[in-house]
Amino acid sequence: MNTTTAVMLPSPAPPASTAPGYEDLVRDFLAGKNELTRRAYASDLEDFRAFLDADDVATGVHSLHARGAGPANAVALRYRNHLSDRGLAPSTVGRRLAALRSVTSLARLLGMVNWKIEIKGPRVQVLRDTSGPGLNGIRKMLLAISGDSPKARRDRALVRILHDLGLRRAEAASLDLAHLEGDRLHVLRKGKTQRQPLTVPPETLAAIEKWIQVRGSAPGPLFISLDNRSRGHRLSGHGIRHVVRTVSARAGHLCSPHALRHSSITTALDRTNGNLRAAAKFAGHANVQTTTRYDDNRQDLAGEIAKVVAAAV
């Protein structure tokens, strides 16, 4: 089992009393980010604190900075190797190092250090399979949710929201009942600090309203757990993943919540004749180049060119 352990470092972590201004630094670093990013970065800095065996996050960051440019980068390099040895995904390793670089950049801006962390994460292989289960797969999933029980209504509304609006599971998990106003759903998209209103299609809205009829009108999370142990609590990202995998397995094609998003973006491109700008807006992609990968895979451009090259021989 992978565990976070302390390692021998060039010098012991300074006591909390020798870290003036670092509690403010950490607080200000997290304060300017949206809820999802703040939670992730807070977790990343906590992991680094455990790596140093520091008393708290502020002390851990101060311990890093107090070493100076060279030794601090040496510690960051050891931390990267430590994360990789734990078998963490390259994207997770990269994000945790990005948290160290970012908090150090803020310290540099504030005059607390005059150097930066240079160590970067491992190169992340870009996901190439953007097909998803397809429209037939989505239809089978909805058919697999049989009956009219509270769970069936919740799961049906969840699948429709993930697919019809192209939401990421964290975006769906963060929704509260108050974020639905008429046919407008206010979604906190990835990388944004304010929620953006999205118009909900009639079919999707009907599924949501049927779920709300059994959920009730009490304030709180839109999607809640129905398990006996956690009934009424917010359905987490892991819980959403479990719902989608269970329903998709029942439909005959095991898939993840992100696969539903893949399908919706591909369908958006199909039904708009490859309108990249519109599809990027729908997907919440900050860079249209991300949407281009979906379009390339949808058209199999590489395969078409391969036919031309092969025919020329």
C-alpha positions as CSV (number, residue, x, y, z in Angstrom):
1,M,0.0,0.0,0.0
2,N,1.4,3.4,-1.0
3,T,1.8,5.8,2.0
4,T,3.2,9.2,2.5
5,T,6.5,9.0,4.4
6,A,9.1,11.5,5.6
7,V,12.5,11.5,4.1
8,M,16.0,12.8,5.2
9,L,16.4,16.4,4.0
10,P,19.3,18.8,4.1
11,S,18.1,20.4,7.3
12,P,15.1,20.0,9.7
13,A,11.9,22.0,9.2
14,P,12.0,25.3,11.1
15,P,9.5,25.6,13.9
16,A,6.2,27.4,13.2
17,S,7.3,30.5,15.2
18,T,10.1,31.2,12.6
19,A,7.7,31.4,9.7
20,P,6.6,35.1,9.7
21,G,4.0,35.9,7.1
22,Y,3.7,32.3,5.8
23,E,0.3,31.6,7.2
24,D,-0.9,34.8,5.3
25,L,1.0,33.6,2.2
26,V,-0.7,30.2,2.1
27,R,-4.2,31.7,2.9
28,D,-3.8,34.4,0.2
29,F,-2.5,31.8,-2.3
30,L,-5.6,29.7,-1.9
31,A,-8.1,32.6,-1.6
32,G,-7.9,33.7,-5.2
33,K,-8.9,30.3,-6.7
34,N,-12.3,28.7,-7.4
35,E,-13.6,26.1,-5.0
36,L,-12.4,23.1,-7.0
37,T,-8.9,24.4,-7.6
38,R,-8.6,25.6,-4.0
39,R,-9.5,22.2,-2.7
40,A,-7.1,20.5,-5.0
41,Y,-4.2,22.8,-4.2
42,A,-4.9,22.7,-0.4
43,S,-4.7,18.9,-0.7
44,D,-1.4,19.1,-2.7
45,L,0.2,21.4,-0.1
46,E,-0.9,19.1,2.7
47,D,0.7,16.2,0.9
48,F,4.0,18.2,0.7
49,R,3.7,19.1,4.4
50,A,3.5,15.3,5.2
51,F,6.5,14.7,3.0
52,L,8.6,17.2,5.0
53,D,6.9,16.0,8.3
54,A,6.3,19.7,9.1
55,D,3.8,20.8,11.7
56,D,1.5,22.6,9.3
57,V,1.4,23.7,5.6
58,A,2.8,27.2,6.3
59,T,5.7,25.8,8.2
60,G,6.3,23.3,5.4
61,V,6.4,26.1,2.7
62,H,8.6,28.2,4.9
63,S,11.0,25.3,5.4
64,L,11.3,24.9,1.6
65,H,11.9,28.6,1.1
66,A,14.4,28.9,4.0
67,R,16.8,26.5,2.3
68,G,17.5,28.9,-0.7
69,A,17.2,28.3,-4.4
70,G,19.5,25.3,-5.0
71,P,18.6,23.2,-1.9
72,A,14.9,24.1,-2.3
73,N,14.9,22.8,-5.9
74,A,16.8,19.7,-4.7
75,V,13.9,19.1,-2.2
76,A,11.4,19.6,-5.0
77,L,13.2,17.1,-7.2
78,R,13.2,14.5,-4.3
79,Y,9.5,15.2,-3.8
80,R,8.8,14.6,-7.5
81,N,10.7,11.3,-7.3
82,H,8.8,10.4,-4.1
83,L,5.4,11.0,-5.8
84,S,6.4,8.9,-8.8
85,D,7.6,6.1,-6.6
86,R,4.2,6.1,-5.0
87,G,2.7,5.3,-8.4
88,L,0.7,8.5,-8.7
89,A,-0.5,9.5,-12.2
90,P,1.8,11.9,-14.1
91,S,-1.0,14.5,-14.0
92,T,-1.3,14.3,-10.2
93,V,2.5,14.6,-9.9
94,G,2.5,17.6,-12.2
95,R,-0.3,19.4,-10.3
96,R,1.4,18.9,-6.9
97,L,4.6,20.4,-8.2
98,A,2.6,23.2,-9.9
99,A,1.2,24.0,-6.4
100,L,4.8,24.4,-5.1
101,R,5.8,26.5,-8.0
102,S,2.8,28.7,-7.7
103,V,3.0,29.4,-4.0
104,T,6.7,30.1,-4.5
105,S,5.9,32.5,-7.4
106,L,3.5,34.4,-5.1
107,A,6.2,34.6,-2.4
108,R,8.6,35.9,-5.0
109,L,6.1,38.6,-6.0
110,L,5.7,39.6,-2.4
111,G,9.5,39.9,-1.9
112,M,9.8,36.9,0.4
113,V,12.2,35.0,-1.9
114,N,14.0,36.1,-5.1
115,W,14.1,32.8,-7.0
116,K,11.6,30.2,-8.2
117,I,11.1,26.5,-8.2
118,E,12.3,25.1,-11.6
119,I,11.3,21.5,-11.1
120,K,8.4,20.4,-13.3
121,G,6.3,17.3,-13.5
122,P,6.6,14.4,-15.9
123,R,5.3,14.9,-19.4
124,V,1.6,13.9,-19.5
125,Q,0.4,11.8,-22.4
126,V,-2.6,13.6,-23.9
127,L,-5.8,11.4,-24.0
128,R,-6.5,10.5,-27.6
129,D,-9.6,8.4,-27.3
130,T,-12.4,10.9,-27.4
131,S,-15.1,8.7,-28.7
132,G,-17.1,7.8,-25.6
133,P,-20.0,5.4,-25.7
134,G,-21.8,7.3,-28.5
135,L,-25.4,8.1,-28.8
136,N,-26.6,4.5,-28.9
137,G,-24.6,3.9,-25.8
138,I,-26.2,6.8,-24.0
139,R,-29.7,5.6,-25.1
140,K,-28.9,2.2,-23.7
141,M,-27.8,3.7,-20.4
142,L,-31.0,5.6,-20.0
143,L,-33.0,2.5,-20.8
144,A,-30.9,0.5,-18.3
145,I,-32.2,2.8,-15.5
146,S,-35.5,1.1,-15.1
147,G,-38.4,2.0,-12.8
148,D,-39.4,5.2,-11.0
149,S,-37.6,4.9,-7.7
150,P,-35.8,7.8,-6.1
151,K,-32.5,6.2,-7.2
152,A,-33.7,5.7,-10.8
153,R,-34.8,9.3,-11.0
154,R,-31.5,10.6,-9.6
155,D,-29.4,8.4,-11.8
156,R,-31.4,9.4,-14.9
157,A,-31.1,13.1,-14.1
158,L,-27.3,12.6,-13.5
159,V,-26.6,10.8,-16.7
160,R,-28.6,13.4,-18.7
161,I,-26.8,16.4,-17.0
162,L,-23.3,14.8,-17.6
163,H,-24.1,14.0,-21.2
164,D,-26.5,16.7,-22.3
165,L,-24.5,19.6,-20.8
166,G,-21.1,18.0,-21.3
167,L,-20.2,18.5,-17.6
168,R,-17.2,17.1,-15.8
169,R,-18.1,15.0,-12.7
170,A,-16.6,17.7,-10.4
171,E,-18.8,20.3,-12.0
172,A,-21.9,18.1,-11.5
173,A,-20.9,17.2,-7.9
174,S,-20.6,20.9,-6.9
175,L,-24.2,21.8,-8.0
176,D,-26.7,22.9,-5.4
177,L,-30.4,23.1,-5.8
178,A,-30.2,26.9,-5.6
179,H,-28.0,26.8,-8.8
180,L,-31.1,25.8,-10.8
181,E,-33.2,28.8,-11.7
182,G,-36.0,28.0,-14.1
183,D,-34.2,26.5,-17.1
184,R,-30.9,28.0,-16.2
185,L,-28.2,26.0,-14.4
186,H,-25.3,28.0,-12.9
187,V,-22.2,25.8,-13.3
188,L,-18.7,26.3,-12.0
189,R,-16.6,25.4,-15.0
190,K,-13.0,24.2,-14.7
191,G,-10.6,27.1,-14.2
192,K,-13.4,29.6,-13.5
193,T,-13.9,31.5,-10.3
194,Q,-17.6,32.4,-11.0
195,R,-20.5,30.2,-12.0
196,Q,-21.7,30.4,-15.6
197,P,-25.4,30.1,-16.5
198,L,-26.2,27.3,-18.9
199,T,-29.6,26.9,-20.6
200,V,-30.9,23.4,-19.8
201,P,-32.7,21.5,-22.6
202,P,-36.3,20.5,-22.0
203,E,-35.5,16.8,-21.9
204,T,-32.8,17.3,-19.3
205,L,-34.9,19.7,-17.3
206,A,-37.7,17.2,-17.2
207,A,-35.4,14.6,-15.7
208,I,-34.0,17.0,-13.1
209,E,-37.5,18.1,-12.1
210,K,-38.6,14.5,-11.6
211,W,-35.6,13.9,-9.4
212,I,-36.3,17.1,-7.4
213,Q,-39.8,15.9,-6.7
214,V,-38.4,13.0,-4.6
215,R,-35.3,14.9,-3.4
216,G,-37.4,17.7,-1.9
217,S,-37.0,21.4,-1.9
218,A,-34.6,21.7,1.1
219,P,-31.5,23.8,0.3
220,G,-28.3,21.9,-0.3
221,P,-26.6,19.7,-2.9
222,L,-28.6,18.9,-6.1
223,F,-27.4,15.3,-6.2
224,I,-27.3,13.5,-2.9
225,S,-26.3,10.0,-1.8
226,L,-29.1,7.5,-1.2
227,D,-26.9,4.9,0.6
228,N,-27.8,4.1,4.2
229,R,-24.4,5.2,5.5
230,S,-24.3,8.6,3.8
231,R,-27.9,9.3,2.9
232,G,-28.6,13.0,2.3
233,H,-24.9,14.0,1.9
234,R,-23.6,15.5,-1.3
235,L,-22.8,12.9,-4.0
236,S,-19.1,13.1,-4.4
237,G,-17.1,12.8,-7.6
238,H,-16.3,9.2,-6.6
239,G,-20.0,8.6,-6.0
240,I,-20.9,10.0,-9.5
241,R,-18.2,7.7,-11.0
242,H,-19.7,4.7,-9.2
243,V,-23.2,5.6,-10.5
244,V,-22.0,5.9,-14.1
245,R,-20.0,2.8,-14.1
246,T,-22.8,0.8,-12.6
247,V,-25.4,2.0,-15.1
248,S,-23.0,1.7,-18.1
249,A,-22.1,-1.9,-17.1
250,R,-25.8,-2.7,-16.9
251,A,-26.1,-1.3,-20.4
252,G,-23.3,-3.5,-21.7
253,H,-20.4,-1.0,-22.1
254,L,-18.5,0.0,-19.0
255,C,-17.5,3.7,-19.1
256,S,-16.6,6.7,-16.9
257,P,-18.3,10.1,-16.4
258,H,-15.7,11.7,-18.7
259,A,-16.7,9.3,-21.5
260,L,-20.2,10.7,-21.4
261,R,-18.6,14.1,-21.9
262,H,-16.5,12.8,-24.8
263,S,-19.7,11.6,-26.5
264,S,-21.5,14.9,-26.0
265,I,-18.6,17.0,-27.4
266,T,-18.4,14.6,-30.4
267,T,-22.1,14.9,-31.0
268,A,-21.9,18.7,-30.7
269,L,-19.3,18.7,-33.5
270,D,-21.3,16.2,-35.6
271,R,-24.6,18.2,-35.3
272,T,-23.0,21.6,-36.0
273,N,-20.9,20.5,-39.0
274,G,-17.7,20.8,-37.1
275,N,-18.3,24.3,-35.6
276,L,-15.2,24.3,-33.3
277,R,-16.0,27.7,-31.7
278,A,-19.5,26.6,-30.7
279,A,-18.3,23.2,-29.5
280,A,-15.5,24.7,-27.5
281,K,-18.0,27.1,-25.8
282,F,-20.3,24.2,-25.0
283,A,-17.5,22.1,-23.6
284,G,-16.0,24.9,-21.5
285,H,-12.6,24.5,-23.2
286,A,-10.3,27.4,-22.5
287,N,-8.4,26.6,-25.7
288,V,-10.1,25.6,-29.0
289,Q,-7.1,23.3,-29.7
290,T,-8.5,21.0,-27.1
291,T,-11.7,20.8,-29.1
292,T,-9.7,20.2,-32.2
293,R,-8.6,16.8,-30.9
294,Y,-12.2,15.8,-30.7
295,D,-12.8,17.0,-34.3
296,D,-9.7,15.2,-35.6
297,N,-10.7,11.9,-34.0
298,R,-14.3,12.4,-35.2
299,Q,-13.2,12.7,-38.8
300,D,-10.3,10.3,-38.5
301,L,-8.1,12.7,-40.5
302,A,-5.0,10.6,-39.9
303,G,-6.8,7.5,-41.3
304,E,-8.0,9.4,-44.4
305,I,-4.5,10.7,-45.1
306,A,-3.1,7.2,-44.6
307,K,-5.4,5.9,-47.4
308,V,-4.1,8.6,-49.7
309,V,-0.5,7.8,-48.9
310,A,-1.1,4.0,-49.3
311,A,-2.8,4.5,-52.6
312,A,0.1,6.4,-54.0
313,V,2.5,3.5,-53.7
